[in-house]
Amino acid sequence: MENKINYTISIIKQEINKWLKDYFENKGTYNKKIYEAISYSINNEGKRIRPLLCILTYNMYRKDYADIMPVACALEMIHTYSLIHDDLPCMDDDDLRRGEPTNHKVFGEAMAVLAGDGLLTEASHVLFEFCKDSYKSSLEACNYILMQSGTEGLVGGQTVDILNEDKKISLEELLYLHNKKTGALINASIISGAILGNASEHDIEILKKFSDNLGLVFQIKDDILDVEGDVSIIGKNINSDQNNNKSTFVKQFGIEECKKECNFLTDECFTLLKQIEKPIDNLKELTQFLLERQY
Ligand code: GRG
């Protein structure tokens, strides 16, 4: 990723990595194992898209992004918990993630469940700590993140995904599923950054539409990579959707139509960003990266 993004984004990514590593390092006594299991997954080669989206959006309004680093990293903690749990045998049953064996393959299922639980709970703790002695906008942003992670967001989407394995579902339900499973946390990343940056109502409305489009590009691209990706680059097994009989955009519309839709939605993203009278270049660059990504 580093050679595909500009210097500023790559520096922010390194800072995110450091914050996350430090947070779980040198902790624990008899429970040290849980930090080992969490660190194994959190320090792996993730793209850090969600914390980057949060910071780059915030940065359109304010420069001091170090101030919101805990919130950005809490988003990555929630995302990583969802990956660990998604890989479990009772869910997608995957053995490769971020180029390494999945958490339960290394630490066993019980510890992987706890690592996910630990990440989600610690993320909530980080968000609450952030809100102490803070502004109303912090409460609003952190509450929004937890809402988008819950039963009406990420967990809701995963529920519909699990319930519909081996079933053909309507386009409406397919969109619901992916808007929640993938879109909710992407939306939370962008909108929390905007709220913390005190963006205007006008800008937040535009960013909501932007995040809807971006979340969809992200998911459709993920479906395409699941078919066409190179395992050594993507860092996870391909054909996982097909093997689990999942409802995907590629299955519904075919690969060529999906590629066209990704280009169309990315253009829509750019058109929306242009309506915001703030420095949009970095967010634009990350959007372009998400269209072109090979992993
Ligand atoms: C267990 C509540 C719960 C939810 C699981 C993560 C997830 C929801 C499902 C994984 C299935 C999947 C491939 C979803 C597509 C979107 C997605 C989350 C892709 C992985 O995110 P990336 O590409 O991963 O940002 P990295 O490793 O770069 O962080």
Residues whose N, C-alpha, C, O or C-beta is under 5 A from the ligand:
A	BS01	GRG	E45 G46 K47 R48 I49 S82 L83 H85 D86 R98 L154 V155 Q158 K181 T182 D222 Y295
